[in-house]
């Protein structure tokens, strides 16, 4: 999830664990714990693109990381807050839950997380977008209400608990129910249109859980369709050719296979100005209403010193500015 959401979750968890003893400092250190796992993005800057992608949401998002580093961070905080009535064990417990709930939340996104690192198993339930105001804003409001009260005020605990309960209901009940409902709609549409397919994957579109996208794999192409719970017209699917033949001599390249594994097999190749691109289909197009628009995650492939390298295609702010109005219009139904 985005940084703000992880800060809110970490602060709320910190309050739940230690707020009664240390007040707003529990929120502060909980918020810090909630941001620590994402420092792997800075580590990735010291590696090539493919390795950086593999590192993201890996070790720092695992149970192992939470268990190993919670007591270390807890010890550091106990030294900083030496006058606090909270002990090293108290701070360690707070840090553990702040670190651990971060990947638990990330597991619900499309990218997922390697919670059980070092095992090669990425959890990705794909029932919430990385930025979802319906999850974050109510949570944030209750957290602000709680932090404005004294630590001994019973309403403080009540507000914080309400924020945790409401956000959890949305994450664990409402969005999975919407995913199941829309999955059935896509299945019915494929059946009614007599489309034979090998597998299907669904996810919410940016900033909401109302409009969903499905990726469907067929023998020679991928079909992509969108469905809003406000739709009144049948689901339409457009085809994206796999173009696997464009890989040519790179087909057996180990670095290419690393990208394929990262994409979970949801990928195509395309050419632009003579350059070969690897497109990760899991995150959709830049413009949901334009099938010919670029994919959000597209990598230019080239060989440097005899080794295949990947460079992410740069995105412009104007791309997002065009996307949002069209996305909103599509959310409201076809």
Secondary structure, 3 states (H helix, E strand, C coil): CCHHHHHHHHHHHHHHHHHHHHCHHHHHHHHHHHHHHHHHHHHHHHCCHHHHHHHCCCHHHCHHHHHHHHHHHHHHHHHHCCCCCCCHHHHHHHHHHHHHHHHHHHCCCCCCECCCCCCCCCECCCCCCCCCHHHHHHHHHHHHHHHCCCCCCHHHHHHHHHHHHHHHHHHHHHHHHHHHHHHHHHHHHHHHCCCCCCEEEEEECCCCCCEEEEEEECCCEEEEEEEECCCCCCCCEEEEECCHHHHHHHHHCHHHHHHHHHCCCCEEEEEECCEEEEEEEEEEECCCCCCCCCEEEEEEEEEECCEEEEEECCCCHHHHHHHHHHHHHHHCCC
